[in-house]
Amino acid sequence: MGKTEKTEKILTFNSLYQQYVYLGLPLDTIDVKTQFTIHNLKSIHADLPYKSPVYRANFYSFVFVKEGHGKYTTDDKTFRTEPGTIYFTNPGHYKSFQWDDMKEIYLVTMSETFLKENVHPNIFDEFSFLLAETVPARTVKPEMFAEFEQLYRQIDKEYLSGSPYKNKLIGSLFVVLLLKIKEYFWLEYNPIYEGNRSSQIVKTFKKTLEQHYRDLIKGAEKKVFRVQDYADAQHLHPNYLNNVIKTKTGKSIGAWIADKTIAEAKSLLQNSSTSIKEIAWQLGFPESTHFSNYFKKHTDLSPISYRKQAGQPES
């Protein structure tokens, strides 16, 4: 099956509420007024075993398995879930799950907006592991799991309260939970060394970038993609995509776009007789003067000067 065909058939959910509506699961434990949820999955899955379809979730999920067994798949990785298993997934991955039996399995979900507004404004600086592409499940000893249980139960209590400070209280407790995850599992994690080339989000972004500029040069595309367009291509929030790209490659999406634009411009100036006006149009600049200023800003040379240095006649 080709990538395009697979993407078209994959379900995409922007919230757990949207996911549960589609799957026909109970909605009683979901507060639609906040971009945060927590509940014991036992109250959701009355009939077991339960197997989900493959889908793409554009939100964060944290799972704490105290008593239960099943299986979880993220992209091409599958692992068993058993008592003491803790794992999380971040936006954009292909996922599916199966539960064979359960007594207590807590699921916590939230949006990036909730994390930034209530947990930490610079969430990815403080907790860079949230951007990890490879997130293995961990099965811990009962005494360690008990520390997490105490925290998620307190979060659940605040979630069910009517306090006007509910989100802030949840955010403060979740900071502690994230610090515990960082301490036990990700203390030495540095996303820069995770393997930029193997990151599916980075690979897909680079592939889309390359294809888009080929389409521009051929005239098949006339509008230059912005960050939102690249985010839409992967069903991701633009801020999240930009954070992933910048953290894993050291360059923002804007920098990648600028570098690619200049590289294509240099190639056309050096290897073709296409007029500067036509090159500007091909690369999405409505005016050749705008293109000339942009090119000079990034190379210290005007397009005419660069072409002259390359031995091409002026045009």
C-alpha positions as CSV (number, residue, x, y, z in Angstrom):
1,M,0.0,0.0,0.0
2,G,1.4,3.4,-0.9
3,K,1.9,6.1,1.7
4,T,-0.7,8.4,0.1
5,E,-3.3,5.7,0.1
6,K,-2.5,4.8,3.7
7,T,-2.8,8.4,4.9
8,E,-6.2,8.8,3.2
9,K,-7.6,5.8,5.0
10,I,-6.3,6.5,8.5
11,L,-8.7,8.1,10.9
12,T,-7.5,11.3,12.5
13,F,-8.7,12.6,15.9
14,N,-7.9,16.0,17.4
15,S,-9.3,15.1,20.9
16,L,-10.2,12.0,22.9
17,Y,-13.8,13.2,22.8
18,Q,-13.8,13.1,19.0
19,Q,-12.2,9.7,19.1
20,Y,-14.8,8.3,21.5
21,V,-17.7,9.7,19.6
22,Y,-16.4,7.9,16.4
23,L,-15.8,4.6,18.3
24,G,-19.1,4.8,20.1
25,L,-17.5,4.7,23.5
26,P,-19.1,6.3,26.7
27,L,-18.5,10.1,27.0
28,D,-19.5,10.5,30.7
29,T,-16.0,10.9,32.0
30,I,-14.9,13.6,29.4
31,D,-15.1,17.3,30.3
32,V,-15.6,18.9,26.9
33,K,-14.8,22.4,28.5
34,T,-11.1,21.6,28.9
35,Q,-8.5,20.0,26.6
36,F,-7.5,17.5,29.3
37,T,-9.0,14.1,30.3
38,I,-8.3,11.4,32.9
39,H,-10.3,8.3,33.6
40,N,-10.1,4.6,34.4
41,L,-10.5,2.7,31.2
42,K,-12.5,0.1,33.0
43,S,-15.5,2.5,33.0
44,I,-15.2,2.8,29.2
45,H,-14.6,-0.7,28.0
46,A,-17.4,-2.9,29.4
47,D,-17.0,-5.6,26.8
48,L,-13.6,-7.2,26.5
49,P,-11.5,-8.0,24.6
50,Y,-11.6,-4.7,22.8
51,K,-9.6,-3.9,19.7
52,S,-9.4,-0.4,18.2
53,P,-9.0,0.5,14.5
54,V,-5.7,2.1,13.3
55,Y,-6.0,5.9,13.9
56,R,-3.9,9.0,14.2
57,A,-4.3,11.1,17.4
58,N,-3.3,14.7,17.4
59,F,-3.0,14.9,21.2
60,Y,-0.8,13.5,24.0
61,S,-1.7,10.3,25.9
62,F,-0.3,8.9,29.1
63,V,-1.3,5.4,30.2
64,F,-0.7,3.9,33.7
65,V,-1.5,0.1,33.8
66,K,-2.0,-1.0,37.4
67,E,-4.0,-4.1,36.6
68,G,-4.6,-5.2,33.0
69,H,-3.2,-6.8,29.9
70,G,-3.3,-5.9,26.3
71,K,-1.2,-4.8,23.3
72,Y,-0.3,-1.4,21.9
73,T,1.0,-0.4,18.5
74,T,2.7,2.9,17.6
75,D,3.7,3.2,13.9
76,D,5.7,0.0,13.3
77,K,6.4,-0.9,17.0
78,T,4.2,-3.2,19.0
79,F,4.5,-4.0,22.7
80,R,2.6,-5.8,25.4
81,T,1.0,-4.0,28.3
82,E,0.9,-5.6,31.7
83,P,0.6,-4.6,35.3
84,G,3.2,-1.9,36.1
85,T,3.4,-0.6,32.5
86,I,3.8,3.1,31.9
87,Y,3.9,4.8,28.5
88,F,3.0,7.9,26.6
89,T,2.5,8.8,23.0
90,N,2.8,12.2,21.4
91,P,0.8,13.7,18.4
92,G,1.0,12.5,14.8
93,H,1.7,8.7,15.1
94,Y,-0.3,5.8,13.7
95,K,-1.8,4.0,16.7
96,S,-4.0,1.1,17.7
97,F,-4.6,-0.8,20.9
98,Q,-6.1,-4.0,22.3
99,W,-7.3,-4.7,25.8
100,D,-7.7,-8.3,26.9
101,D,-8.6,-7.7,30.5
102,M,-8.5,-4.8,32.9
103,K,-9.3,-3.7,36.5
104,E,-7.4,-0.4,36.7
105,I,-5.8,1.4,33.7
106,Y,-5.7,5.1,33.8
107,L,-5.6,7.1,30.6
108,V,-4.6,10.8,30.7
109,T,-4.8,12.9,27.5
110,M,-4.2,16.6,26.8
111,S,-3.5,19.0,24.0
112,E,-0.3,21.0,23.5
113,T,-2.2,24.1,24.3
114,F,-3.2,22.7,27.7
115,L,0.4,21.8,28.4
116,K,1.7,25.3,27.6
117,E,-1.1,27.2,29.4
118,N,-1.2,25.1,32.6
119,V,1.9,23.0,32.9
120,H,4.9,25.0,31.6
121,P,5.0,27.8,29.0
122,N,8.3,26.4,27.6
123,I,7.2,22.8,27.9
124,F,9.6,21.4,25.4
125,D,12.6,23.1,26.9
126,E,11.8,21.7,30.4
127,F,10.6,18.3,29.2
128,S,12.3,17.6,25.8
129,F,11.4,13.9,26.0
130,L,7.8,14.9,25.0
131,L,9.2,15.3,21.5
132,A,10.7,11.8,21.5
133,E,10.0,9.8,18.3
134,T,10.7,6.5,19.9
135,V,8.9,6.1,23.1
136,P,9.3,2.6,24.6
137,A,6.8,1.4,27.2
138,R,8.3,0.8,30.7
139,T,7.2,-1.8,33.2
140,V,8.2,-0.8,36.7
141,K,8.2,-2.4,40.1
142,P,5.1,-1.9,42.4
143,E,6.8,0.5,44.7
144,M,7.8,2.8,41.8
145,F,4.4,2.5,40.2
146,A,2.8,3.5,43.6
147,E,4.5,6.9,43.3
148,F,2.8,7.5,39.9
149,E,-0.5,6.1,41.2
150,Q,-0.6,8.6,44.0
151,L,-0.1,11.5,41.5
152,Y,-2.7,10.4,38.9
153,R,-5.3,9.7,41.5
154,Q,-4.8,13.2,42.9
155,I,-5.1,14.6,39.4
156,D,-8.3,12.6,38.9
157,K,-9.7,14.0,42.1
158,E,-9.1,17.6,40.9
159,Y,-10.4,16.8,37.4
160,L,-13.8,15.7,39.0
161,S,-13.9,18.7,41.3
162,G,-15.7,21.9,40.6
163,S,-12.8,24.1,41.6
164,P,-12.4,27.3,39.6
165,Y,-8.6,26.5,39.9
166,K,-9.0,23.0,38.5
167,N,-6.8,23.4,35.4
168,K,-4.1,25.1,37.4
169,L,-4.2,22.5,40.1
170,I,-4.0,19.7,37.5
171,G,-1.2,21.5,35.7
172,S,0.8,21.8,39.0
173,L,0.3,18.1,39.8
174,F,1.2,17.2,36.2
175,V,4.5,19.0,36.5
176,V,5.4,16.7,39.4
177,L,4.3,13.6,37.3
178,L,6.4,14.7,34.4
179,L,9.4,15.3,36.6
180,K,9.0,11.8,37.9
181,I,8.9,10.4,34.4
182,K,12.0,12.5,33.5
183,E,13.8,11.3,36.7
184,Y,13.1,7.6,36.2
185,F,13.1,7.2,32.4
186,W,14.5,10.2,30.6
187,L,17.1,11.9,32.7
188,E,19.9,11.7,30.1
189,Y,17.6,12.2,27.1
190,N,18.7,14.7,24.4
191,P,16.5,14.8,21.3
192,I,19.3,16.1,19.1
193,Y,21.0,12.7,19.5
194,E,17.9,10.6,19.1
195,G,18.6,10.0,15.4
196,N,17.3,12.8,13.2
197,R,17.4,10.7,10.1
198,S,15.1,8.1,11.6
199,S,12.5,10.5,12.8
200,Q,9.4,9.9,10.8
201,I,8.1,13.4,11.3
202,V,11.4,14.9,10.2
203,K,11.7,12.5,7.2
204,T,8.1,13.3,6.1
205,F,8.7,17.0,6.4
206,K,11.9,16.8,4.3
207,K,10.2,14.6,1.7
208,T,7.3,17.1,1.5
209,L,9.7,20.0,1.2
210,E,11.6,18.4,-1.6
211,Q,8.5,17.4,-3.5
212,H,6.9,20.8,-3.1
213,Y,9.9,22.6,-4.6
214,R,10.0,20.1,-7.5
215,D,6.3,21.0,-8.1
216,L,7.1,24.7,-8.0
217,I,9.9,24.4,-10.5
218,K,7.7,22.4,-12.9
219,G,4.9,24.9,-12.5
220,A,2.6,22.3,-10.9
221,E,2.4,24.4,-7.8
222,K,2.2,28.2,-7.6
223,K,1.9,28.9,-3.9
224,V,4.9,28.5,-1.6
225,F,4.1,26.3,1.4
226,R,4.2,27.9,4.8
227,V,4.5,26.2,8.2
228,Q,0.7,25.6,8.4
229,D,0.8,23.7,5.0
230,Y,3.6,21.4,6.2
231,A,1.7,20.8,9.5
232,D,-1.5,20.1,7.6
233,A,0.3,17.5,5.5
234,Q,1.1,15.5,8.7
235,H,-2.1,16.4,10.6
236,L,-0.1,18.2,13.3
237,H,-0.4,21.5,15.1
238,P,2.1,23.9,13.4
239,N,3.7,24.8,16.7
240,Y,4.3,21.2,17.5
241,L,5.8,20.4,14.1
242,N,8.1,23.4,14.3
243,N,9.3,22.4,17.8
244,V,10.0,18.8,16.6
245,I,11.9,20.0,13.5
246,K,13.9,22.7,15.3
247,T,14.8,20.4,18.2
248,K,15.8,17.5,16.1
249,T,17.6,19.3,13.3
250,G,18.7,22.5,14.9
251,K,16.8,24.6,12.3
252,S,13.3,26.0,12.3
253,I,10.9,25.2,9.4
254,G,11.4,28.8,8.3
255,A,15.1,28.3,8.1
256,W,14.6,25.0,6.1
257,I,12.3,26.9,3.7
258,A,14.8,29.7,3.3
259,D,17.7,27.4,2.7
260,K,15.7,25.3,0.1
261,T,14.6,28.5,-1.7
262,I,18.1,29.8,-2.0
263,A,19.5,26.4,-3.1
264,E,16.9,26.1,-5.9
265,A,17.5,29.7,-6.9
266,K,21.2,29.1,-7.1
267,S,20.7,26.0,-9.2
268,L,18.4,27.8,-11.6
269,L,20.7,30.9,-11.9
270,Q,23.7,28.7,-12.5
271,N,22.4,25.9,-14.7
272,S,19.7,27.5,-16.8
273,S,19.1,30.6,-19.0
274,T,15.7,31.2,-17.3
275,S,15.2,34.9,-16.7
276,I,15.4,36.2,-13.1
277,K,11.8,37.4,-13.4
278,E,10.7,33.8,-14.3
279,I,12.9,32.3,-11.5
280,A,11.2,34.6,-9.0
281,W,7.8,33.6,-10.2
282,Q,8.7,29.9,-10.1
283,L,9.8,30.2,-6.5
284,G,6.6,31.9,-5.4
285,F,7.8,35.6,-5.5
286,P,5.2,37.9,-7.1
287,E,7.8,40.5,-7.8
288,S,11.4,40.0,-9.1
289,T,12.6,42.9,-6.8
290,H,11.3,41.0,-3.8
291,F,13.2,37.9,-4.9
292,S,16.4,39.9,-5.6
293,N,16.2,41.4,-2.1
294,Y,15.6,38.0,-0.5
295,F,18.4,36.4,-2.4
296,K,20.9,39.2,-1.5
297,K,19.9,39.0,2.1
298,H,20.8,35.3,2.3
299,T,23.9,35.3,0.0
300,D,25.3,38.9,0.0
301,L,25.0,38.8,-3.8
302,S,22.3,39.9,-6.2
303,P,20.9,37.3,-8.5
304,I,22.6,39.1,-11.4
305,S,26.0,39.1,-9.6
306,Y,25.6,35.4,-8.7
307,R,24.8,34.4,-12.2
308,K,27.7,36.5,-13.5
309,Q,30.1,34.7,-11.1
310,A,28.7,31.4,-12.3
311,G,29.6,32.3,-15.9
312,Q,26.1,32.6,-17.1
313,P,24.9,35.5,-19.2
314,E,22.7,38.1,-17.5
315,S,19.0,37.8,-18.2
